[in-house]
């Protein structure tokens, strides 16, 4: 009898542990706790960065805050990088990643994404007057961001342009500030990543830097969310669409990318809105 009692307690413990491990979809957890954990970058001007007053600000910060507001929950900001913004979603350390992340098919295999909430494209930043075309960078070193679509795209571009050392000439950095520092010190001829990030850093030294050539790629940003949780994904999508319809999205956009900002980037597309 004693043995059966011990076995029963053990089985009950295992069942409770399993229930806690699979405690339900993200939407239910967030609504129950009243807090959404959001992965946000810290070094991506003007998307998400620390300003001169040491305030964590930016376009992505404001988007995340507004989504949380419309969901009726508080926000817990979690710092992420290019390397952790996906793994933190997979590990359950954050509920969504608002981190200038391009929605790609490869990434979609491991996490899900919201509708596109920002449209960017990759370019190359270089000293004013030194380069006029992409082909001018053949044989030269270019900085980019480690573990990103930018890293893949710039390597492919140099290879297509005939650079025999295209792989070695792409120097990858984890932080945007490190890549910009390499450019300023002349360790690289250019820096290639999403154009709005380049504009953000170039604005720190007006008149010294310029974007060279056409867009290398299109970079549609999506909010990263856990796999197979449609209720949570829909809640975020509805919040984004409502923000677009009532004008809040454009208010945030113009605050950071409007014509009166140092980061002017004209809006060229509309967010997907469902009837």
Secondary structure, DSSP 8 states (H G I E B T S, - for coil): -HHHHHHHHHHHHHHHHHHHHT---HHHHHHHHTEEEEEE-SEETTTEEE-TT--EESHHHHHHHHHHHHHT-EEEEEE--TTTTTHHHHTTS-SEE-SS-B--HHHHTTSEEEEEEEEEEEEEEEETTT--SGGGGTTS-EEEETTSHHHHHHHHHHHHTT-TTTTTTEEEESSHHHHHHHHHTTSSSEEEEEHHHHHHHHGGGTTSEEEEEEEEEEEEEEEEE-TT-HHHHHHHHHHHHHHHHTTHHHHHHHHHHSTTSTT-----S------
